[in-house]
Amino acid sequence: MLSKKMEEAINAQINAEMWSAYLYLSMAAYCHDKGYPGMANWFTVQFKEEQDHATIFFNYVVSRGGKVTLKAIDEVETEWASPLEAFQATLTHEKKVTSLINNLYALALEEKDYASQSMLHWFIDEQVEEEENAHEIISQLTMIGDNGYGLYMFDKELAARTYTQASPLANSAE
């Protein structure tokens, strides 16, 4: 069973994950509008992953006998100066999510909640990957600069990204 403090913290994380999904959907819309369907695809896949993350937390709360409490999702940004700026915002956001996950893990340690610690290990590893991916894309976009052909080719490369369900835990309590 989850402590009340842990239940509240995970419920806050569910909201944060849904906000992340909403942010990435907004970034996908921005990229579509600017003529970058491949980058829009990358952000759409990211949107789906964030929904999976929220679902994993949701199902975890249910499986531990807790109550899920959904709250309103705050408004997200809708415009960026360039695709590079959108991906820089992605990295900044992923660093914030990393700190939220780390705080959850610290709470699980404090509460001696070993089940939550175990579940959170997957998210800790996931955040390392999320930050690394954003860094790589920023490096590539920085190298490409304003080269139209380079942006075209990179957009084509990002169009190849496919959606894979984040974890088998995503459907465990349905």
Accessible surface in RSA format (square Angstrom, percent):
REM  Atomic radii and reference values for relative SASA: ProtOr
REM  Chains: A
REM  Algorithm: Lee & Richards
REM  Probe-radius: 1.40
REM  Slices: 20
REM RES _ NUM      All-atoms   Total-Side   Main-Chain    Non-polar    All polar
REM                ABS   REL    ABS   REL    ABS   REL    ABS   REL    ABS   REL
RES MET A   1   171.05  88.6 125.74  83.2  45.31 107.9  89.84  76.4  81.21 107.6
RES LEU A   2    13.23   7.4   0.31   0.2  12.91  32.5   0.81   0.6  12.42  33.4
RES SER A   3    42.15  35.6  26.61  35.5  15.54  35.8  38.39  81.7   3.76   5.3
RES LYS A   4   137.54  67.1 128.43  78.8   9.10  21.7  93.80  84.4  43.74  46.6
RES LYS A   5   110.46  53.9 104.68  64.2   5.78  13.8  72.67  65.4  37.79  40.3
RES MET A   6     0.30   0.2   0.30   0.2   0.00   0.0   0.30   0.3   0.00   0.0
RES GLU A   7    17.46  10.0  17.46  13.2   0.00   0.0   0.07   0.1  17.39  14.2
RES GLU A   8   103.49  59.4  95.96  72.6   7.54  17.9  38.90  75.2  64.59  52.7
RES ALA A   9    27.68  25.5  16.92  26.1  10.76  24.5  24.61  34.7   3.07   8.1
RES ILE A  10     0.00   0.0   0.00   0.0   0.00   0.0   0.00   0.0   0.00   0.0
RES ASN A  11    15.51  10.7  12.47  12.0   3.05   7.3   9.52  22.9   5.99   5.8
RES ALA A  12    64.05  58.9  50.55  78.0  13.50  30.7  58.88  82.9   5.17  13.7
RES GLN A  13     6.34   3.5   4.75   3.5   1.59   3.8   1.34   2.8   5.00   3.8
RES ILE A  14     3.54   2.0   3.54   2.6   0.00   0.0   3.54   2.5   0.00   0.0
RES ASN A  15    39.36  27.1  36.24  35.0   3.12   7.5  13.80  33.2  25.56  24.7
RES ALA A  16    22.97  21.1  16.58  25.6   6.38  14.5  22.04  31.0   0.93   2.5
RES GLU A  17     1.60   0.9   1.45   1.1   0.15   0.4   0.50   1.0   1.10   0.9
RES MET A  18    59.95  31.0  58.91  39.0   1.03   2.5  52.41  44.6   7.54  10.0
RES TRP A  19    64.82  26.0  64.82  31.4   0.00   0.0  62.28  33.2   2.54   4.1
RES SER A  20     0.23   0.2   0.23   0.3   0.00   0.0   0.12   0.3   0.12   0.2
RES ALA A  21     1.80   1.7   1.80   2.8   0.00   0.0   1.80   2.5   0.00   0.0
RES TYR A  22   106.09  49.5 104.20  59.3   1.90   4.9  57.53  43.2  48.56  59.9
RES LEU A  23    10.17   5.7  10.17   7.3   0.00   0.0  10.17   7.1   0.00   0.0
RES TYR A  24     0.00   0.0   0.00   0.0   0.00   0.0   0.00   0.0   0.00   0.0
RES LEU A  25    74.35  41.4  73.78  52.8   0.57   1.4  73.79  51.8   0.56   1.5
RES SER A  26    14.94  12.6   6.76   9.0   8.18  18.8  12.26  26.1   2.68   3.8
RES MET A  27     0.17   0.1   0.17   0.1   0.00   0.0   0.17   0.1   0.00   0.0
RES ALA A  28     2.95   2.7   2.95   4.6   0.00   0.0   2.95   4.2   0.00   0.0
RES ALA A  29    61.39  56.4  50.78  78.4  10.62  24.1  56.77  79.9   4.62  12.2
RES TYR A  30     9.25   4.3   3.89   2.2   5.35  13.9   5.05   3.8   4.19   5.2
RES CYS A  31     0.00   0.0   0.00   0.0   0.00   0.0   0.00   0.0   0.00   0.0
RES HIS A  32   110.50  60.4  92.89  64.6  17.61  45.0  62.91  64.8  47.59  55.4
RES ASP A  33   107.15  75.1  73.69  73.3  33.46  79.1  27.81  65.5  79.33  79.1
RES LYS A  34   101.37  49.5  75.67  46.4  25.70  61.2  36.68  33.0  64.69  68.9
RES GLY A  35    53.54  66.0   0.00   N/A  53.54  66.0  32.32  88.7  21.22  47.5
RES TYR A  36    43.33  20.2  43.33  24.7   0.00   0.0  18.04  13.6  25.29  31.2
RES PRO A  37    81.56  59.4  77.07  70.3   4.49  16.3  77.40  63.9   4.16  25.8
RES GLY A  38     0.39   0.5   0.00   N/A   0.39   0.5   0.00   0.0   0.39   0.9
RES MET A  39     0.00   0.0   0.00   0.0   0.00   0.0   0.00   0.0   0.00   0.0
RES ALA A  40     0.00   0.0   0.00   0.0   0.00   0.0   0.00   0.0   0.00   0.0
RES ASN A  41    42.53  29.3  37.83  36.6   4.70  11.3  15.89  38.2  26.64  25.8
RES TRP A  42    14.37   5.8  14.37   7.0   0.00   0.0   4.89   2.6   9.48  15.4
RES PHE A  43     0.00   0.0   0.00   0.0   0.00   0.0   0.00   0.0   0.00   0.0
RES THR A  44    37.73  26.8  37.73  38.2   0.00   0.0  30.82  41.4   6.91  10.4
RES VAL A  45     5.58   3.7   5.58   5.1   0.00   0.0   5.58   4.8   0.00   0.0
RES GLN A  46     0.64   0.4   0.64   0.5   0.00   0.0   0.00   0.0   0.64   0.5
RES PHE A  47    36.28  18.2  36.28  22.5   0.00   0.0  36.28  22.0   0.00   0.0
RES LYS A  48    80.54  39.3  79.62  48.9   0.92   2.2  34.15  30.7  46.39  49.4
RES GLU A  49    27.84  16.0  27.84  21.1   0.00   0.0   2.69   5.2  25.15  20.5
RES GLU A  50     2.75   1.6   2.75   2.1   0.00   0.0   0.22   0.4   2.53   2.1
RES GLN A  51    65.62  36.7  64.79  47.3   0.83   2.0  14.87  31.6  50.75  38.5
RES ASP A  52    16.54  11.6  16.43  16.4   0.11   0.3   0.08   0.2  16.46  16.4
RES HIS A  53     1.53   0.8   1.53   1.1   0.00   0.0   0.27   0.3   1.26   1.5
RES ALA A  54     4.03   3.7   3.69   5.7   0.33   0.8   3.96   5.6   0.06   0.2
RES THR A  55    40.15  28.6  37.59  38.1   2.57   6.1  15.99  21.5  24.17  36.5
RES ILE A  56     2.75   1.6   1.51   1.1   1.24   3.0   1.51   1.1   1.24   3.4
RES PHE A  57     0.00   0.0   0.00   0.0   0.00   0.0   0.00   0.0   0.00   0.0
RES PHE A  58    73.97  37.0  73.97  45.8   0.00   0.0  73.97  44.8   0.00   0.0
RES ASN A  59     4.19   2.9   3.83   3.7   0.36   0.9   1.53   3.7   2.66   2.6
RES TYR A  60    25.12  11.7  20.86  11.9   4.26  11.1  24.70  18.6   0.42   0.5
RES VAL A  61     0.00   0.0   0.00   0.0   0.00   0.0   0.00   0.0   0.00   0.0
RES VAL A  62    68.68  45.2  57.40  52.0  11.27  27.2  58.01  50.4  10.67  28.9
RES SER A  63    79.34  67.0  39.49  52.7  39.85  91.8  42.08  89.6  37.26  52.2
RES ARG A  64    67.65  28.4  61.57  31.4   6.08  14.5  13.89  19.0  53.76  32.6
RES GLY A  65    51.77  63.8   0.00   N/A  51.77  63.8  30.30  83.2  21.46  48.1
RES GLY A  66    18.90  23.3   0.00   N/A  18.90  23.3   4.21  11.6  14.68  32.9
RES LYS A  67   143.53  70.0 138.61  85.0   4.92  11.7  89.35  80.4  54.18  57.7
RES VAL A  68    27.61  18.2   7.41   6.7  20.20  48.7   7.41   6.4  20.20  54.8
RES THR A  69    59.99  42.7  54.63  55.4   5.36  12.8  46.36  62.3  13.63  20.6
RES LEU A  70   120.76  67.3  91.23  65.3  29.53  74.2  92.89  65.2  27.88  75.0
RES LYS A  71   148.89  72.6 128.59  78.9  20.30  48.3  81.89  73.7  66.99  71.4
RES ALA A  72    91.42  84.1  63.88  98.6  27.55  62.7  75.24 106.0  16.19  42.9
RES ILE A  73    70.32  40.0  44.48  33.1  25.84  62.3  44.49  32.0  25.82  70.1
RES ASP A  74   104.66  73.3  98.93  98.5   5.73  13.5  24.61  57.9  80.05  79.8
RES GLU A  75   157.50  90.4 131.80  99.7  25.70  61.2  52.58 101.7 104.92  85.7
RES VAL A  76    12.70   8.4   4.95   4.5   7.74  18.7   8.31   7.2   4.39  11.9
RES GLU A  77    95.65  54.9  79.94  60.5  15.71  37.4  38.22  73.9  57.43  46.9
RES THR A  78    84.26  59.9  77.62  78.7   6.64  15.8  52.07  69.9  32.19  48.7
RES GLU A  79   103.50  59.4  97.32  73.6   6.18  14.7  55.80 107.9  47.70  38.9
RES TRP A  80    13.29   5.3   2.10   1.0  11.19  26.3   5.48   2.9   7.81  12.7
RES ALA A  81    90.09  82.8  47.12  72.7  42.97  97.7  59.18  83.3  30.92  81.9
RES SER A  82    38.59  32.6  36.54  48.8   2.05   4.7  30.73  65.4   7.86  11.0
RES PRO A  83    14.67  10.7  14.67  13.4   0.00   0.0  14.67  12.1   0.00   0.0
RES LEU A  84    49.99  27.8  49.35  35.3   0.63   1.6  49.35  34.7   0.63   1.7
RES GLU A  85    66.85  38.4  66.50  50.3   0.34   0.8  24.21  46.8  42.64  34.8
RES ALA A  86     0.00   0.0   0.00   0.0   0.00   0.0   0.00   0.0   0.00   0.0
RES PHE A  87     0.00   0.0   0.00   0.0   0.00   0.0   0.00   0.0   0.00   0.0
RES GLN A  88    80.55  45.0  77.93  57.0   2.62   6.2  25.92  55.2  54.63  41.4
RES ALA A  89    31.22  28.7  21.50  33.2   9.72  22.1  27.87  39.3   3.35   8.9
RES THR A  90     1.17   0.8   1.17   1.2   0.00   0.0   1.17   1.6   0.00   0.0
RES LEU A  91    19.79  11.0  19.79  14.2   0.00   0.0  19.79  13.9   0.00   0.0
RES THR A  92    96.02  68.3  92.33  93.6   3.70   8.8  66.06  88.7  29.96  45.3
RES HIS A  93    17.60   9.6  13.46   9.4   4.13  10.6  14.17  14.6   3.43   4.0
RES GLU A  94     1.19   0.7   1.19   0.9   0.00   0.0   0.31   0.6   0.87   0.7
RES LYS A  95   103.63  50.6  96.71  59.3   6.92  16.5  51.59  46.4  52.04  55.4
RES LYS A  96   125.07  61.0 118.12  72.5   6.94  16.5  68.92  62.0  56.14  59.8
RES VAL A  97     3.64   2.4   3.64   3.3   0.00   0.0   3.64   3.2   0.00   0.0
RES THR A  98    31.14  22.2  31.14  31.6   0.00   0.0  31.14  41.8   0.00   0.0
RES SER A  99    51.71  43.7  49.53  66.1   2.18   5.0  39.42  84.0  12.29  17.2
RES LEU A 100    53.54  29.8  51.75  37.0   1.79   4.5  51.91  36.5   1.63   4.4
RES ILE A 101     0.59   0.3   0.59   0.4   0.00   0.0   0.59   0.4   0.00   0.0
RES ASN A 102    72.89  50.3  67.58  65.3   5.31  12.8  23.20  55.8  49.68  48.0
RES ASN A 103    96.29  66.4  89.36  86.4   6.93  16.7  25.21  60.7  71.09  68.7
RES LEU A 104     8.23   4.6   6.98   5.0   1.25   3.1   7.93   5.6   0.30   0.8
RES TYR A 105    43.98  20.5  43.98  25.0   0.00   0.0  28.01  21.1  15.97  19.7
RES ALA A 106    54.84  50.4  49.16  75.9   5.68  12.9  50.75  71.5   4.09  10.8
RES LEU A 107    21.36  11.9  18.81  13.5   2.55   6.4  20.68  14.5   0.67   1.8
RES ALA A 108     0.00   0.0   0.00   0.0   0.00   0.0   0.00   0.0   0.00   0.0
RES LEU A 109    94.16  52.4  81.86  58.6  12.30  30.9  82.46  57.9  11.71  31.5
RES GLU A 110   115.82  66.5  83.84  63.4  31.98  76.1  47.34  91.6  68.48  55.9
RES GLU A 111    58.31  33.5  30.75  23.3  27.55  65.6   9.24  17.9  49.06  40.1
RES LYS A 112   147.54  72.0 134.22  82.4  13.32  31.7  77.70  69.9  69.84  74.4
RES ASP A 113    15.67  11.0   9.07   9.0   6.59  15.6  13.79  32.5   1.87   1.9
RES TYR A 114   151.26  70.6 143.55  81.7   7.71  20.1 114.88  86.3  36.38  44.8
RES ALA A 115    40.87  37.6  25.86  39.9  15.01  34.1  34.27  48.3   6.60  17.5
RES SER A 116     0.00   0.0   0.00   0.0   0.00   0.0   0.00   0.0   0.00   0.0
RES GLN A 117    20.10  11.2  20.10  14.7   0.00   0.0   4.31   9.2  15.79  12.0
RES SER A 118    77.17  65.2  63.44  84.7  13.73  31.6  28.82  61.4  48.35  67.7
RES MET A 119    16.54   8.6   7.24   4.8   9.30  22.1  15.75  13.4   0.79   1.0
RES LEU A 120     0.00   0.0   0.00   0.0   0.00   0.0   0.00   0.0   0.00   0.0
RES HIS A 121    94.90  51.9  94.72  65.8   0.18   0.5  61.44  63.3  33.46  38.9
RES TRP A 122    77.96  31.3  72.38  35.0   5.58  13.1  53.28  28.4  24.69  40.0
RES PHE A 123     1.83   0.9   1.80   1.1   0.02   0.1   1.80   1.1   0.02   0.1
RES ILE A 124    49.63  28.2  47.41  35.3   2.22   5.4  48.79  35.1   0.84   2.3
RES ASP A 125    97.90  68.6  90.78  90.4   7.12  16.8  28.18  66.3  69.72  69.5
RES GLU A 126    22.10  12.7  19.00  14.4   3.09   7.4   3.26   6.3  18.84  15.4
RES GLN A 127     4.74   2.6   4.52   3.3   0.22   0.5   1.52   3.2   3.21   2.4
RES VAL A 128   101.19  66.6  94.53  85.6   6.67  16.1  99.42  86.4   1.77   4.8
RES GLU A 129    92.23  53.0  90.81  68.7   1.42   3.4  23.61  45.7  68.62  56.0
RES GLU A 130     7.28   4.2   5.07   3.8   2.21   5.3   1.77   3.4   5.51   4.5
RES GLU A 131    35.75  20.5  35.75  27.0   0.00   0.0   7.65  14.8  28.10  22.9
RES GLU A 132    93.59  53.7  89.12  67.4   4.48  10.7  29.16  56.4  64.44  52.6
RES ASN A 133    44.34  30.6  43.14  41.7   1.21   2.9   6.35  15.3  37.99  36.7
RES ALA A 134     0.27   0.2   0.26   0.4   0.00   0.0   0.26   0.4   0.00   0.0
RES HIS A 135    88.33  48.3  87.48  60.8   0.84   2.2  56.29  58.0  32.04  37.3
RES GLU A 136    88.97  51.1  84.54  64.0   4.43  10.5  34.26  66.3  54.72  44.7
RES ILE A 137    10.09   5.7  10.09   7.5   0.00   0.0  10.09   7.3   0.00   0.0
RES ILE A 138    26.63  15.2  26.63  19.8   0.00   0.0  26.63  19.2   0.00   0.0
RES SER A 139    70.60  59.7  59.88  79.9  10.72  24.7  34.79  74.1  35.81  50.2
RES GLN A 140    61.93  34.6  61.79  45.2   0.14   0.3  14.30  30.4  47.63  36.1
RES LEU A 141     5.17   2.9   2.18   1.6   2.99   7.5   2.18   1.5   2.99   8.0
RES THR A 142    84.89  60.4  69.43  70.4  15.46  36.9  65.52  88.0  19.38  29.3
RES MET A 143   153.62  79.6 120.22  79.6  33.40  79.5  90.38  76.8  63.24  83.8
RES ILE A 144    32.07  18.2  19.42  14.5  12.65  30.5  24.98  18.0   7.09  19.2
RES GLY A 145    38.08  47.0   0.00   N/A  38.08  47.0  30.71  84.3   7.37  16.5
RES ASP A 146   146.27 102.5 118.39 117.8  27.88  65.9  38.39  90.4 107.88 107.6
RES ASN A 147    85.59  59.0  72.70  70.3  12.89  31.0  22.42  53.9  63.17  61.1
RES GLY A 148    50.73  62.6   0.00   N/A  50.73  62.6  36.03  98.9  14.70  32.9
RES TYR A 149   157.67  73.6 146.89  83.6  10.78  28.0 118.02  88.7  39.65  48.9
RES GLY A 150    16.82  20.7   0.00   N/A  16.82  20.7  15.84  43.5   0.99   2.2
RES LEU A 151    28.77  16.0  28.77  20.6   0.00   0.0  28.77  20.2   0.00   0.0
RES TYR A 152   119.88  56.0 113.93  64.8   5.95  15.5  89.11  67.0  30.76  37.9
RES MET A 153    89.94  46.6  85.87  56.8   4.07   9.7  80.67  68.6   9.27  12.3
RES PHE A 154    10.07   5.0   6.78   4.2   3.30   8.6   9.36   5.7   0.71   2.0
RES ASP A 155    11.34   7.9  11.34  11.3   0.00   0.0   1.74   4.1   9.60   9.6
RES LYS A 156   112.61  54.9 102.75  63.0   9.86  23.5  49.94  44.9  62.67  66.8
RES GLU A 157   105.76  60.7  90.89  68.8  14.88  35.4  42.30  81.8  63.47  51.8
RES LEU A 158    14.23   7.9  13.66   9.8   0.57   1.4  14.23  10.0   0.00   0.0
RES ALA A 159    51.22  47.1  32.98  50.9  18.24  41.5  33.11  46.6  18.11  48.0
RES ALA A 160    77.97  71.7  52.31  80.7  25.66  58.4  64.47  90.8  13.49  35.7
RES ARG A 161    52.50  22.0  38.13  19.4  14.38  34.2  30.03  41.0  22.48  13.6
RES THR A 162   106.73  75.9  90.26  91.5  16.48  39.3  66.90  89.9  39.83  60.2
RES TYR A 163    85.47  39.9  59.19  33.7  26.28  68.4  49.71  37.4  35.77  44.1
RES THR A 164    99.56  70.8  91.76  93.0   7.80  18.6  72.50  97.4  27.06  40.9
RES GLN A 165    73.11  40.9  56.52  41.3  16.59  39.5  25.35  54.0  47.75  36.2
RES ALA A 166    22.34  20.5   1.39   2.1  20.95  47.7   8.88  12.5  13.46  35.7
RES SER A 167     8.24   7.0   3.91   5.2   4.33  10.0   4.60   9.8   3.64   5.1
RES PRO A 168   124.20  90.5 104.22  95.0  19.99  72.6 113.56  93.8  10.64  66.2
RES LEU A 169    83.71  46.6  83.18  59.5   0.53   1.3  83.51  58.7   0.20   0.5
RES ALA A 170     1.56   1.4   1.56   2.4   0.00   0.0   1.56   2.2   0.00   0.0
RES ASN A 171    80.47  55.5  68.21  65.9  12.27  29.5  23.48  56.5  56.99  55.1
RES SER A 172    76.15  64.4  35.38  47.2  40.78  93.9  37.58  80.0  38.57  54.0
RES ALA A 173    42.21  38.8   7.31  11.3  34.90  79.4  16.75  23.6  25.46  67.4
RES GLU A 174   155.93  89.5  84.53  64.0  71.40 170.0  69.09 133.6  86.84  70.9
END  Absolute sums over single chains surface
CHAIN  1 A     9070.5       7532.5       1538.0       5319.6       3750.9
END  Absolute sums over all chains
TOTAL          9070.5       7532.5       1538.0       5319.6       3750.9
